[in-house]
Amino acid sequence: MKTTTVLAIALGLGALGACNKSPQEQTADNIEANAENTADTIEANADNVADNVQANAENTADQVRNAGENKADAVRNSADADGNSAH
């Protein structure tokens, strides 16, 4: 969730919760709502980072596999060209 959306929600909740409350209670509720929204944003960002790390690891693994296959194919093709193939 984007920070601006989180802040807008927090302000909206704060405005709704302001009815019949003392200024101290309103302030405390706003602090609590802001902390909760910040924590949610941190968790969402961590999830995004974890997803990106996993995707990058999978891509790197695929690249290693492809490079290994290409090298093995080159060795096989070289053996075929030399007439040393076991076929």
N, C-alpha and C positions, 0 to 999 in steps of 0.2 A: 504494500500500500504506500503510495507516495506521501511524503511528509505533509504536503499542503492538504491532501485529503484527510489525513489523520488530524491535523490541526483544526480543520473545518468541522469535523465530527466532534472533536473535543469542545470546541466553542459552542456548538449547537447543544451538546449535552449539558454543558455548563449553564447555558441560558435556560434550558428547560428545568434544570435542577435548582435554579435560583429562586423559585417561588417559595415564599414563606420560610426562608432560611436566613440565619444571621450572616453577616459578612465573613466571619471566621469560618463558618461551615461551608459557605460557598467557595472560599479560598481553598479549604482543605479538600473539597470535592474536586475542584479543578486540578489541584496538584496530583491527586490520586488518578484522575482520568488521563492527565498528560503522561504520568509515569506508565500507566497501562498501555497507552498508545505507543509510547516510545519503545517499551518492551516488545510489543507486537511487531513494530517496524524492525527492530534488531533481529527478531526471530525470522521474519520474512527475508531479510537480507542474508542471513546465515543460510537459509534454505536455498536461495539463489546461488550463493557462492558454492555450496556443496554440489548443486546440480551442474554448475559450470566446471568444477574440478573433475567430477565424474565423466562428463562429456569429453573433456580434454584428455583424460587418461585413456578412455576408450579409443579416441582418435589416434593417440600416440601408439597404443597397442596395435591398432590396425596398420599403422605405418611400419612398425617393426616387422609385423607378419609379412606385409607386402614386400619389404626390402629383402627379407630372408627368402621368400619365394623367388624373387627376381634373381638373386645371387645363385640360388640352387639351379634355376633354369639356365642361367649363363654357364654354369659348370657343366650341366648336362649337354647343352648345345655345343660347347667347346669339345667335349668328348666325342660327340657325334661327328663333328667336323674333322677330327683327327683320325677317325676310323677306329677309335678305341671303345666304341659303344658296345655294350654287352647284349644288344638286341639280337 
